[in-house]
Amino acid sequence: MEPRIDFQGPFSWFGGDLPCAFQAEAAQHKGVYVWTANTPHGELAYYIGDTDRSFAKRFLEHLKEYASGGYRIHEAEAFKRGEKKLLWLGFNRPVEERRAAFFEYFERMEEFIPQLRAFLHTHRLYLGPFDGDQRLRRRIEAGLARHLYDQPGIIGEFQEPGVWYQWKKDDEPPISAVVSFPCAIQGIGSSILI
């Protein structure tokens, strides 16, 4: 039997036009999640993740990383158009550059915080509860990511670079997973090879 994840959403980080992800019933589960932006090209996935803790706990960790300058910040209006205009690289850089970047972020924090808020408001969050086997969940996460990275044009280019995934191992047979979303996500069908 094919593994299946039914995604719920879209949610937002803070509420407003979309319900807050932290208040969703699904937020208490573990599973796979997808962050998107609604663009003139359709809804584009930006980041795929998985968690063995609750979505609420994992998302709070993500917000702390964003607030502390750990993650990239893109200009919000460009992001909504499906373009990435990098405002802040985050701390994913060579070790010898991280200390200087840390101090630069704190020197420029007043500039970045409103830009970060605007950027986070562009995100649409989808939660896919999955209480099954951890390795299978990570294969679904990596399979979704690989499928999107391999897409030509804007779908592949919109993916967050440098994310570490646990790809299918050579000795693992390929399997199909069924994924469903409440609305169309560009480049994602109802089945993916993991």
GUSE-485024 format. One record per residue: residue number from 1; residue in one letter; chain; y, x, z of N, C-alpha, C, O, CB in turn. Coordinates in steps of 0.001 Angstrom, whole numbers, padded with zeros to 6 digits. Glycine has a CB too. Layout:
! GUSE-485024
   resi   resn   chain        nY        nX        nZ       caY       caX       caZ        cY        cX        cZ        oY        oX        oZ       cbY       cbX       cbZ
    NUM      A       A         Y         X         Z         Y         X         Z         Y         X         Z         Y         X         Z         Y         X         Z
...
***
This chain:
! GUSE-485024
   resi   resn   chain        nY        nX        nZ       caY       caX       caZ        cY        cX        cZ        oY        oX        oZ       cbY       cbX       cbZ
      1      M       A   -001188    000837    000000    000000    000000    000000    001253    000883    000000    001347    001833    000777   -000002   -000953    001223
      2      E       A    002192    000570   -000856    003420    001353   -000966    004293    001160    000270    004451    000034    000741    004197    000962   -002234
      3      P       A    004866    002252    000805    005821    002074    001897    007053    001326    001380    007404    001437    000206    006226    003448    002508
      4      R       A    007694    000579    002249    008833   -000250    001851    009947   -000157    002889    009707   -000185    004096    008397   -001717    001665
      5      I       A    011168   -000046    002382    012346   -000119    003258    013300   -001149    002677    013688   -001075    001511    013051    001283    003403
      6      D       A    013667   -002105    003508    014659   -003115    003142    015968   -002758    003844    016096   -002884    005062    014178   -004567    003532
      7      F       A    016932   -002311    003048    018219   -001895    003602    019079   -003102    003930    019051   -004116    003232    018954   -000975    002626
      8      Q       A    019840   -002973    005000    020777   -004011    005432    022192   -003469    005312    022419   -002269    005464    020481   -004472    006893
      9      G       A    023135   -004350    005039    024523   -003947    004922    025180   -004686    003783    024631   -005672    003292    024637   -002443    004720
     10      P       A    026324   -004243    003356    027005   -003040    003842    027695   -003263    005183    028139   -004361    005517    028021   -002574    002822
     11      F       A    027761   -002163    005935    028482   -002106    007188    029596   -001066    007047    029679   -000349    006051    027527   -001763    008375
     12      S       A    030432   -001008    008053    031501   -000013    008083    031398    000765    009384    030631    000407    010279    032904   -000680    007940
     13      W       A    032175    001827    009477    032216    002610    010713    032906    001836    011837    032480    001904    012990    032937    003943    010473
     14      F       A    033969    001102    011504    034857    000577    012536    035012   -000937    012539    035717   -001460    013402    036189    001189    012385
     15      G       A    034395   -001661    011626    034622   -003092    011527    035796   -003361    010602    036250   -002459    009899    034871   -003706    012915
     16      G       A    036283   -004564    010595    037368   -004946    009694    036817   -005798    008579    036245   -006857    008838    038084   -003707    009122
     17      D       A    036976   -005356    007326    036480   -006131    006177    034955   -006239    006166    034407   -007225    005673    036955   -005494    004873
     18      L       A    034280   -005247    006699    032815   -005254    006782    032418   -005167    008256    033154   -004586    009053    032188   -004066    005956
     19      P       A    031272   -005730    008631    030834   -005638    010023    030630   -004178    010438    030273   -003332    009620    029534   -006433    010227
     20      C       A    030859   -003908    011692    030688   -002562    012246    029199   -002240    012368    028433   -003024    012928    031388   -002441    013629
     21      A       A    028798   -001093    011847    027383   -000690    011876    026854   -000581    013303    025685   -000876    013554    027199    000647    011155
     22      F       A    027699   -000162    014233    027252    000031    015608    026882   -001294    016274    026116   -001310    017237    028334    000734    016416
     23      Q       A    027416   -002394    015771    027160   -003707    016361    026028   -004455    015661    025656   -005549    016085    028420   -004543    016320
     24      A       A    025483   -003884    014607    024380   -004529    013883    023097   -004431    014692    022869   -003436    015380    024184   -003888    012489
     25      E       A    022270   -005447    014612    020988   -005421    015312    020158   -004227    014853    019464   -003601    015654    020214   -006733    015078
     26      A       A    020232   -003913    013557    019466   -002796    013005    019892   -001452    013583    019131   -000488    013505    019609   -002767    011501
     27      A       A    021080   -001364    014156    021588   -000096    014692    020723    000446    015820    020811    001629    016147    023007   -000271    015185
     28      Q       A    019902   -000386    016411    019037    000061    017507    017713    000643    017010    016880    001072    017809    018759   -001096    018450
     29      H       A    017525    000657    015692    016282    001159    015105    016476    002549    014514    017601    003024    014355    015773    000198    014028
     30      K       A    015364    003184    014196    015387    004432    013441    015080    004106    011991    014620    003007    011679    014368    005471    014015
     31      G       A    015337    005070    011096    015033    004823    009702    015842    005694    008767    016230    006809    009113    015265    003389    009377
     32      V       A    016093    005170    007573    016818    005871    006518    018139    005146    006314    018204    003921    006409    015986    005933    005183
     33      Y       A    019195    005908    006034    020499    005284    005801    021145    005870    004557    020863    006998    004153    021424    005471    007022
     34      V       A    022016    005071    003968    022712    005435    002739    024182    005114    002922    024544    004004    003311    022121    004688    001499
     35      W       A    025038    006108    002636    026488    005881    002646    026956    005808    001204    026571    006634    000377    027250    007013    003433
     36      T       A    027780    004828    000906    028262    004639   -000458    029776    004437   -000456    030414    004341    000592    027557    003437   -001123
     37      A       A    030318    004378   -001657    031701    003946   -001883    031664    002945   -003022    030938    003125   -004000    032661    005164   -002211
     38      N       A    032455    001889   -002887    032552    000886   -003946    033639    001339   -004909    034820    001335   -004561    032862   -000545   -003367
     39      T       A    033246    001729   -006117    034159    002337   -007085    034212    001487   -008351    033406    000568   -008502    033722    003786   -007421
     40      P       A    035138    001770   -009260    035141    001064   -010545    033855    001292   -011356    033568    000531   -012280    036342    001506   -011365
     41      H       A    033088    002324   -011018    031814    002626   -011683    030661    001854   -011048    029518    001985   -011487    031526    004132   -011628
     42      G       A    030938    001063   -010037    029915    000391   -009247    029793    001090   -007908    030562    002000   -007597    028552    000375   -009987
     43      E       A    028843    000666   -007135    028649    001260   -005812    027874    002560   -005963    026742    002570   -006446    027904    000281   -004858
     44      L       A    028503    003666   -005539    027920    004997   -005687    027477    005531   -004337    028256    005553   -003385    028921    005962   -006338
     45      A       A    026224    005962   -004254    025726    006603   -003037    026360    007991   -002923    026502    008715   -003909    024159    006699   -003046
     46      Y       A    026733    008334   -001701    027378    009605   -001408    026472    010490   -000548    026433    011708   -000722    028719    009372   -000702
     47      Y       A    025756    009871    000367    024955    010638    001324    023742    009802    001717    023844    008596    001941    025799    011033    002588
     48      I       A    022596    010465    001796    021345    009853    002254    020921    010600    003514    020939    011830    003547    020215    009907    001138
     49      G       A    020541    009859    004544    020097    010496    005779    018928    009746    006393    018585    008643    005967    021243    010581    006776
     50      D       A    018327    010357    007396    017290    009662    008161    017450    010036    009620    018040    011066    009947    015858    010017    007646
     51      T       A    016931    009210    010479    017025    009484    011902    015769    009017    012621    015207    007968    012305    018260    008811    012497
     52      D       A    015338    009816    013596    014238    009389    014448    014769    008871    015785    013999    008514    016676    013251    010547    014675
     53      R       A    016100    008835    015908    016769    008164    017017    017332    006867    016447    017099    006567    015276    017905    009069    017671
     54      S       A    018044    006113    017216    018630    004896    016664    019757    005263    015703    020371    006324    015821    019153    003972    017794
     55      F       A    020020    004368    014748    021151    004574    013850    022435    004732    014665    023277    005566    014331    021281    003395    012849
     56      A       A    022594    003949    015723    023816    004012    016537    024007    005415    017113    025115    005949    017074    023764    002969    017681
     57      K       A    022951    006013    017643    023066    007366    018208    023362    008390    017117    024206    009268    017294    021775    007750    018955
     58      R       A    022671    008276    016002    022877    009251    014917    024268    009120    014315    024907    010129    014015    021819    009067    013819
     59      F       A    024743    007900    014137    026068    007704    013551    027166    008203    014484    028192    008698    014018    026291    006228    013223
     60      L       A    026965    008080    015790    027944    008632    016729    028001    010153    016584    029080    010741    016662    027591    008238    018189
     61      E       A    026852    010793    016374    026836    012237    016122    027607    012572    014850    028363    013543    014821    025389    012749    016014
     62      H       A    027423    011776    013798    028167    012000    012556    029677    011868    012796    030455    012695    012320    027710    011002    011465
     63      L       A    030087    010838    013529    031522    010655    013791    032095    011832    014577    033222    012256    014320    031763    009345    014560
     64      K       A    031338    012357    015524    031802    013529    016284    031979    014731    015364    032941    015487    015502    030810    013871    017418
     65      E       A    031048    014908    014421    031166    016021    013461    032395    015846    012581    033134    016801    012340    029901    016120    012583
     66      Y       A    032613    014626    012103    033809    014369    011302    035073    014662    012115    035967    015366    011645    033819    012908    010800
     67      A       A    035146    014121    013334    036356    014265    014146    036632    015717    014521    037792    016100    014674    036238    013427    015406
     68      S       A    035596    016527    014671    035778    017928    015074    035981    018863    013883    036130    020072    014063    034579    018392    015880
     69      G       A    035987    018309    012659    036187    019144    011476    034922    019726    010899    034987    020545    009982    037105    020244    011800
     70      G       A    033768    019328    011408    032516    019889    010940    032134    019478    009533    031469    020234    008825    031441    019508    011860
     71      Y       A    032549    018283    009115    032158    017754    007803    033329    017777    006830    034491    017874    007224    031620    016323    007940
     72      R       A    032989    017686    005554    033997    017611    004495    034808    016324    004620    034304    015287    005050    033331    017689    003105
     73      I       A    036070    016424    004233    036943    015254    004146    037458    015189    002708    037986    016167    002179    038137    015330    005191
     74      H       A    037296    014037    002097    037787    013815    000737    038979    012865    000778    039096    012036    001680    036663    013245   -000175
     75      E       A    039848    012996   -000197    041017    012120   -000288    040535    010705   -000601    039787    010499   -001557    042027    012626   -001381
     76      A       A    040961    009735    000204    040404    008384    000181    040621    007670   -001151    039680    007087   -001689    041009    007567    001290
     77      E       A    041819    007701   -001686    042091    006951   -002919    041270    007499   -004087    040754    006727   -004894    043594    007003   -003260
     78      A       A    041145    008816   -004183    040314    009418   -005225    038853    009018   -005026    038159    008702   -005992    040459    010959   -005219
     79      F       A    038388    009032   -003785    036998    008695   -003467    036684    007271   -003913    035607    007010   -004449    036730    008854   -001955
     80      K       A    037618    006354   -003692    037417    004960   -004107    037359    004827   -005629    036833    003843   -006148    038537    004076   -003551
     81      R       A    037892    005802   -006332    037808    005803   -007797    036537    006506   -008286    036293    006577   -009490    039047    006485   -008399
     82      G       A    035733    007022   -007363    034520    007744   -007741    034776    009214   -008001    033968    009880   -008648    033909    007119   -008962
     83      E       A    035893    009729   -007502    036250    011135   -007683    036262    011814   -006316    036585    011200   -005299    037637    011282   -008393
     84      K       A    035908    013073   -006320    035957    013843   -005080    037119    014827   -005148    037126    015750   -005963    034616    014589   -004831
     85      K       A    038084    014615   -004286    039214    015531   -004148    039141    016069   -002721    039548    015404   -001768    040613    014814   -004448
     86      L       A    038619    017277   -002595    038334    017855   -001280    039622    018222   -000556    040458    018957   -001079    037439    019092   -001420
     87      L       A    039767    017694    000663    040902    018032    001512    040511    019065    002567    041326    019899    002961    041456    016775    002184
     88      W       A    039268    019004    003016    038780    019913    004053    037307    020189    003800    036523    019259    003613    038999    019317    005482
     89      L       A    036924    021460    003793    035563    021876    003480    034586    021645    004623    033381    021553    004389    035552    023323    003104
     90      G       A    035072    021551    005832    034172    021477    006980    033727    022875    007377    034279    023868    006904    032950    020589    006664
     91      F       A    032728    022950    008246    032274    024247    008737    031006    024725    008041    030391    025696    008482    032039    024178    010224
     92      N       A    030609    024064    006970    029456    024504    006197    029912    025608    005258    030097    025389    004061    028811    023321    005408
     93      R       A    030091    026799    005821    030591    027967    005095    029997    029209    005732    029375    029109    006789    032156    028024    005104
     94      P       A    030167    030369    005130    029600    031591    005717    030039    031788    007175    031166    031462    007547    030013    032811    004883
     95      V       A    029140    032321    007977    029362    032484    009413    030667    033218    009702    031400    032851    010621    028197    033235    010042
     96      E       A    030956    034253    008918    032160    035048    009194    033460    034260    008949    034530    034692    009378    032155    036306    008328
     97      E       A    033372    033122    008271    034562    032306    008008    034721    031144    008992    035781    030519    009033    034506    031765    006595
     98      R       A    033703    030848    009772    033718    029645    010611    034750    029698    011734    035392    028688    012023    032356    029427    011204
     99      R       A    034918    030840    012362    035867    030928    013472    037285    030647    012981    038013    029865    013594    035797    032319    014139
    100      A       A    037672    031273    011892    039000    031039    011334    039158    029583    010904    040223    028995    011088    039253    031975    010145
    101      A       A    038104    029000    010331    038159    027600    009908    038322    026675    011107    039057    025689    011044    036897    027226    009121
    102      F       A    037638    026993    012190    037749    026193    013410    039201    026150    013874    039725    025075    014165    036842    026764    014527
    103      F       A    039848    027298    013946    041242    027338    014396    042181    026689    013382    043160    026048    013762    041673    028781    014650
    104      E       A    041882    026856    012093    042708    026203    011073    042643    024688    011219    043662    024003    011128    042258    026619    009662
    105      Y       A    041435    024168    011445    041296    022718    011590    042134    022207    012759    042825    021196    012637    039820    022336    011788
    106      F       A    042072    022898    013875    042825    022426    015037    044330    022591    014856    045105    021806    015402    042377    023167    016281
    107      E       A    044744    023583    014112    046172    023726    013795    046659    022594    012900    047811    022170    012988    046436    025075    013118
    108      R       A    045773    022113    012040    046141    021083    011056    045607    019696    011422    045634    018789    010591    045624    021476    009682
    109      M       A    045129    019523    012641    044481    018282    013038    045368    017053    012823    044881    016020    012364    044073    018366    014484
    110      E       A    046645    017148    013144    047531    015993    012964    047605    015574    011500    047777    014393    011199    048935    016311    013487
    111      E       A    047479    016523    010604    047454    016222    009165    046127    015577    008767    046104    014644    007964    047686    017508    008339
    112      F       A    045019    016075    009332    043702    015627    008899    043273    014278    009469    042572    013528    008788    042697    016648    009270
    113      I       A    043670    013950    010686    043163    012729    011323    043483    011470    010511    042578    010662    010302    043746    012595    012724
    114      P       A    044721    011256    010040    044939    010053    009221    044160    010087    007906    043706    009049    007426    046424    009890    008925
    115      Q       A    044005    011271    007328    043226    011393    006091    041753    011108    006360    041081    010474    005547    043393    012801    005478
    116      L       A    041256    011573    007493    039870    011317    007863    039641    009826    008076    038652    009277    007590    039497    012099    009128
    117      R       A    040538    009170    008792    040398    007721    009009    040349    006980    007671    039498    006116    007464    041568    007182    009875
    118      A       A    041264    007324    006770    041294    006667    005457    039997    006924    004694    039455    006018    004061    042501    007160    004632
    119      F       A    039500    008160    004755    038253    008504    004076    037080    007711    004654    036275    007166    003899    037980    010013    004191
    120      L       A    036976    007639    005964    035868    006916    006585    035930    005424    006271    034894    004762    006208    035876    007133    008097
    121      H       A    037123    004894    006076    037251    003476    005719    036746    003193    004301    036538    002031    003954    038709    003034    005845
    122      T       A    036546    004217    003482    035984    004004    002137    034465    003860    002177    033869    003362    001222    036367    005165    001211
    123      H       A    033839    004284    003259    032371    004289    003349    031811    002891    003545    032340    002078    004302    031915    005187    004490
    124      R       A    030728    002646    002840    029917    001450    003048    028555    001966    003510    027940    002790    002833    029808    000545    001725
    125      L       A    028092    001488    004646    026902    002027    005300    025747    001037    005186    025895   -000151    005473    027192    002348    006781
    126      Y       A    024599    001549    004762    023390    000742    004654    022331    001309    005592    022079    002514    005603    022871    000703    003189
    127      L       A    021722    000440    006367    020706    000833    007338    019349    000322    006861    019192   -000862    006561    021043    000283    008761
    128      G       A    018380    001218    006795    017022    000862    006398    016056    001131    007534    015462    002208    007593    016600    001637    005146
    129      P       A    015884    000174    008442    014952    000394    009557    013552    000730    009046    013030    000083    008138    014896   -000850    010462
    130      F       A    012963    001751    009650    011614    002180    009268    010974    002836    010476    011328    003955    010849    011642    003162    008042
    131      D       A    010034    002136    011079    009377    002645    012285    008069    003352    011987    007325    003699    012904    009126    001519    013248
    132      G       A    007784    003567    010713    006535    004210    010316    006530    005707    010564    007373    006246    011282    006268    003949    008869
    133      D       A    005573    006349    009960    005339    007782    010091    006599    008597    009770    007276    008344    008774    004194    008207    009175
    134      Q       A    006902    009578    010631    008104    010402    010456    008096    011156    009132    009117    011206    008446    008232    011390    011605
    135      R       A    006964    011738    008764    006907    012497    007508    007149    011574    006315    007829    011953    005362    005541    013209    007363
    136      L       A    006601    010383    006370    006807    009419    005299    008281    009015    005214    008837    008902    004121    005923    008180    005517
    137      R       A    008904    008801    006362    010333    008454    006387    011162    009579    005775    012083    009318    005001    010803    008169    007836
    138      R       A    010848    010815    006112    011605    011945    005561    011341    012124    004069    012219    012566    003329    011252    013232    006307
    139      R       A    010155    011787    003638    009879    011840    002191    010669    010764    001446    011138    010994    000332    008365    011664    001920
    140      I       A    010814    009600    002059    011622    008540    001434    013082    008985    001355    013726    008824    000318    011502    007202    002233
    141      E       A    013602    009543    002443    014979    010059    002445    015156    011097    001333    016084    010998    000530    015329    010684    003826
    142      A       A    014262    012092    001290    014373    013161    000295    014145    012632   -001117    014790    013083   -002064    013373    014277    000600
    143      G       A    013227    011677   -001257    012968    011100   -002573    014177    010359   -003118    014500    010475   -004300    011782    010165   -002508
    144      L       A    014843    009600   -002266    016080    008922   -002679    017135    009945   -003078    017777    009816   -004120    016617    008017   -001542
    145      A       A    017306    010955   -002245    018317    011989   -002531    017998    012703   -003838    018879    012864   -004683    018395    013014   -001373
    146      R       A    016759    013131   -004015    016361    013849   -005228    016597    012975   -006455    017109    013442   -007472    014876    014278   -005151
    147      H       A    016221    011713   -006350    016408    010781   -007462    017891    010702   -007849    018225    010688   -009034    015872    009375   -007089
    148      L       A    018768    010650   -006857    020203    010558   -007147    020764    011882   -007652    021537    011895   -008610    020966    010116   -005902
    149      Y       A    020391    012991   -007028    020855    014305   -007492    020478    014528   -008959    021234    015148   -009707    020260    015430   -006613
    150      D       A    019324    014030   -009365    018829    014245   -010726    019477    013330   -011766    019255    013507   -012964    017342    014048   -010755
    151      Q       A    020271    012361   -011327    020914    011445   -012268    022043    012162   -013004    022756    012968   -012406    021456    010193   -011534
    152      P       A    022209    011882   -014280    023306    012512   -015021    024657    011897   -014636    024727    010784   -014114    023076    012374   -016539
    153      G       A    025708    012643   -014905    027064    012125   -014756    027465    011870   -013324    027057    012580   -012404    027206    010871   -015527
    154      I       A    028272    010842   -013157    028921    010590   -011876    027941    010292   -010750    028224    010611   -009596    029877    009449   -012014
    155      I       A    026785    009684   -011060    025829    009353   -009998    025327    010620   -009319    025331    010710   -008091    024642    008547   -010564
    156      G       A    024899    011590   -010100    024429    012849   -009529    025553    013672   -008925    025381    014293   -007876    023723    013658   -010582
    157      E       A    026703    013676   -009586    027840    014476   -009128    028450    013955   -007828    029083    014714   -007093    028902    014514   -010200
    158      F       A    028264    012677   -007541    028887    012080   -006362    028141    012428   -005074    028661    012209   -003980    028956    010574   -006521
    159      Q       A    026933    012966   -005198    026138    013301   -004013    026775    014450   -003236    027351    015372   -003815    024701    013669   -004417
    160      E       A    026660    014373   -001931    027176    015431   -001062    026342    016695   -001275    025120    016654   -001131    027148    014990    000442
    161      P       A    026984    017819   -001616    026218    019053   -001854    025792    019723   -000545    026387    019506    000511    027047    020035   -002690
    162      G       A    024765    020527   -000647    024359    021372    000467    023617    020683    001591    023465    021265    002665    025530    022009    001020
    163      V       A    023150    019467    001384    022409    018753    002422    020966    019250    002419    020369    019426    001358    022470    017205    002198
    164      W       A    020415    019472    003590    019042    019955    003723    018103    018760    003813    018251    017906    004687    018888    020875    004971
    165      Y       A    017139    018706    002905    016142    017645    002902    014748    018248    002987    014539    019403    002616    016278    016768    001641
    166      Q       A    013805    017468    003472    012408    017892    003520    011694    017321    002295    011083    016253    002343    011714    017424    004850
    167      W       A    011793    018076    001190    011230    017638   -000080    009713    017509    000009    009084    018039    000925    011612    018610   -001196
    168      K       A    009143    016805   -000946    007691    016677   -001038    007073    018067   -001150    007526    018896   -001938    007284    015793   -002252
    169      K       A    006042    018311   -000361    005344    019590   -000417    004373    019586   -001592    003912    018533   -002033    004596    019873    000912
    170      D       A    004072    020778   -002087    003185    020895   -003248    001813    020271   -003010    001194    019765   -003946    003017    022349   -003619
    171      D       A    001334    020304   -001771   -000004    019764   -001493    000020    018273   -001149   -001021    017698   -000834   -000643    020535   -000352
    172      E       A    001179    017652   -001205    001277    016213   -000927    001251    015444   -002250    002028    015744   -003156    002581    015883   -000121
    173      P       A    000370    014467   -002364    000345    013691   -003606    001604    012833   -003715    002103    012332   -002708   -000920    012801   -003672
    174      P       A    002115    012664   -004929    003271    011786   -005087    002883    010335   -004819    001790    009896   -005176    003866    011927   -006497
    175      I       A    003779    009610   -004196    003563    008179   -003968    004858    007448   -004295    005935    008043   -004322    003111    007893   -002491
    176      S       A    004737    006167   -004540    005908    005335   -004801    006304    004625   -003523    005451    004236   -002726    005630    004313   -005932
    177      A       A    007593    004461   -003333    008122    003684   -002217    008993    002580   -002787    009697    002777   -003777    008928    004583   -001220
    178      V       A    008939    001434   -002161    009762    000301   -002556    011009    000298   -001681    010925    000380   -000456    008978   -001047   -002432
    179      V       A    012163    000202   -002330    013424    000109   -001597    014186   -001108   -002112    014203   -001384   -003311    014276    001418   -001756
    180      S       A    014810   -001822   -001195    015624   -002961   -001615    016967   -002895   -000895    017051   -002537    000280    014899   -004315   -001321
    181      F       A    017999   -003248   -001628    019364   -003280   -001102    019925   -004678   -001330    019519   -005355   -002274    020270   -002189   -001781
    182      P       A    020843   -005120   -000490    021435   -006438   -000693    022388   -006495   -001887    022780   -007584   -002307    022167   -006858    000550
    183      C       A    022764   -005349   -002437    023571   -005312   -003652    023171   -004058   -004435    022501   -003171   -003905    025118   -005317   -003319
    184      A       A    023587   -003996   -005696    023165   -002895   -006569    023856   -001591   -006181    025075   -001549   -006014    023465   -003232   -008038
    185      I       A    023073   -000538   -006041    023576    000819   -005841    023276    001561   -007138    022123    001616   -007564    022913    001534   -004571
    186      Q       A    024290    002126   -007764    024135    002788   -009057    023053    003862   -008969    023081    004707   -008075    025475    003406   -009520
    187      G       A    022105    003824   -009898    021069    004845   -009976    019841    004593   -009133    018868    005340   -009229    021636    006126   -009593
    188      I       A    019859    003551   -008301    018692    003261   -007446    018070    001959   -007904    018714    000910   -007889    019092    003180   -005933
    189      G       A    016819    002033   -008308    016071    000839   -008672    015292    000318   -007471    015652    000587   -006325    015121    001133   -009844
    190      S       A    014244   -000415   -007734    013464   -001001   -006646    012302   -000113   -006215    011629   -000405   -005226    012940   -002355   -007061
    191      S       A    012064    000968   -006954    010956    001850   -006623    011382    003289   -006895    012044    003578   -007892    009678    001480   -007437
    192      I       A    010994    004181   -005996    011271    005602   -006193    009998    006392   -005947    009141    005982   -005166    012411    006089   -005256
    193      L       A    009884    007519   -006616    008749    008410   -006429    009101    009386   -005320    010142    010042   -005372    008383    009162   -007751
    194      I       A    008244    009482   -004324    008529    010387   -003199    007402    011406   -003049    007453    012256   -002160    008710    009586   -001878
***
